[in-house]
């Protein structure tokens, strides 16, 4: 199985040290994404973790789809938050998004951790692991 880089203009350009995602066989790993507009490269929704969560998940979904998978193929999401106080708002936005994009009704597994993120305007970062048929 060949390891291939996943790239799409529908998600923010990655840093020079990694790809948006990597696919090997049926496995797709999406690099951590934030609330960035793919067209402008601007960080969106300052101070609004719910809106940042939705934008971040849209970026994740775009990369998953660029790899030839669907969001319903995602088996694991890792959510990184800067503060515990944002958990409830993130969780509500997250829940609405995954329910809408997982028609099978089987929602991905998830881990949520509190961390320092690379940019002060980032309240959330999310990465994903998907498995296709």
C-alpha positions as CSV (number, residue, x, y, z in Angstrom):
1,X,0.0,0.0,0.0
2,X,1.3,3.4,-1.0
3,X,1.2,6.3,1.3
4,X,-0.2,9.4,-0.4
5,X,-0.6,13.0,0.6
6,X,-4.2,14.4,0.6
7,X,-4.7,17.9,-0.6
8,X,-7.6,20.2,-1.3
9,X,-8.3,23.9,-1.8
10,X,-11.5,23.4,0.2
11,X,-9.5,23.4,3.4
12,X,-6.7,25.7,4.7
13,X,-3.2,25.2,3.2
14,X,-1.0,23.2,5.6
15,X,2.2,24.4,7.2
16,X,5.3,23.4,5.2
17,X,6.1,20.6,7.6
18,X,3.0,18.4,7.1
19,X,0.1,17.6,4.7
20,X,-3.6,18.3,5.2
21,X,-4.0,14.5,5.4
22,X,-2.4,11.2,4.5
23,X,-4.0,8.1,3.1
24,X,-2.5,4.6,3.1
25,X,-4.9,1.9,1.8
26,X,-8.2,2.4,3.5
27,X,-6.8,4.6,6.3
28,X,-7.1,8.4,6.2
29,X,-5.5,10.6,8.9
30,X,-6.4,14.3,8.8
31,X,-4.0,16.7,10.3
32,X,-5.2,19.0,13.0
33,X,-7.5,21.7,11.6
34,X,-8.6,25.1,13.0
35,X,-11.2,27.7,12.3
36,X,-9.6,29.0,9.2
37,X,-11.2,30.2,6.0
38,X,-9.6,28.2,3.1
39,X,-10.0,31.0,0.6
40,X,-8.5,33.8,2.7
41,X,-6.4,32.0,5.3
42,X,-8.0,34.1,8.0
43,X,-8.9,32.8,11.4
44,X,-12.7,33.1,11.8
45,X,-15.2,33.7,14.7
46,X,-12.9,35.1,17.4
47,X,-14.2,34.3,20.8
48,X,-17.0,32.0,19.5
49,X,-16.0,28.4,20.1
50,X,-19.3,27.0,18.7
51,X,-18.8,28.8,15.3
52,X,-15.1,27.8,15.4
53,X,-16.0,24.2,16.0
54,X,-18.3,24.1,13.0
55,X,-15.8,25.8,10.7
56,X,-13.1,23.4,11.9
57,X,-15.2,20.4,11.2
58,X,-16.0,21.7,7.7
59,X,-12.3,21.8,7.1
60,X,-11.9,18.3,8.4
61,X,-14.7,17.1,6.2
62,X,-13.2,18.7,3.1
63,X,-10.0,16.8,3.6
64,X,-11.7,13.5,4.4
65,X,-13.7,13.9,1.1
66,X,-10.5,14.8,-0.8
67,X,-9.1,11.5,0.3
68,X,-12.1,9.7,-1.3
69,X,-13.9,9.0,1.9
70,X,-17.0,10.5,3.5
71,X,-17.5,12.1,6.9
72,X,-19.5,9.0,7.9
73,X,-16.2,7.0,7.4
74,X,-14.6,8.9,10.3
75,X,-14.1,6.5,13.2
76,X,-12.2,8.9,15.6
77,X,-12.1,12.7,16.2
78,X,-9.7,14.3,18.6
79,X,-10.8,17.7,19.9
80,X,-8.3,20.1,21.5
81,X,-9.8,23.0,23.5
82,X,-8.0,25.9,25.2
83,X,-10.3,26.0,28.1
84,X,-12.8,23.7,30.0
85,X,-15.4,26.5,30.0
86,X,-15.8,26.1,26.2
87,X,-16.7,22.4,26.4
88,X,-20.5,22.7,26.5
89,X,-20.6,25.1,23.6
90,X,-18.1,23.1,21.5
91,X,-20.0,19.9,22.4
92,X,-23.4,21.3,21.2
93,X,-21.9,22.5,17.9
94,X,-20.0,19.3,17.4
95,X,-23.0,17.2,18.1
96,X,-25.1,19.0,15.6
97,X,-22.4,18.7,12.9
98,X,-21.6,15.0,13.4
99,X,-25.3,14.0,13.5
100,X,-26.0,15.8,10.3
101,X,-22.9,14.3,8.5
102,X,-23.2,10.7,9.7
103,X,-26.3,9.3,8.0
104,X,-25.4,5.8,9.3
105,X,-26.2,7.0,12.8
106,X,-22.9,5.6,14.1
107,X,-21.1,8.7,15.5
108,X,-17.3,8.7,15.6
109,X,-15.4,8.0,18.8
110,X,-13.9,11.1,20.4
111,X,-11.3,12.3,22.8
112,X,-11.3,15.9,24.1
113,X,-8.3,17.4,25.8
114,X,-7.5,20.9,27.1
115,X,-4.3,22.3,25.7
116,X,-2.4,25.4,24.6
117,X,-2.9,25.9,20.8
118,X,-0.4,27.5,18.4
119,X,-2.4,30.7,17.8
120,X,-4.1,32.8,20.4
121,X,-7.3,33.2,18.3
122,X,-7.7,29.4,18.1
123,X,-10.2,28.1,20.7
124,X,-10.4,24.6,19.1
125,X,-8.4,22.3,16.9
126,X,-9.7,18.9,15.6
127,X,-8.0,16.0,13.8
128,X,-9.6,12.9,12.4
129,X,-9.0,9.2,11.5
130,X,-11.2,7.6,8.8
131,X,-11.4,4.1,7.4
132,X,-12.9,3.4,4.0
133,X,-14.0,0.2,2.3
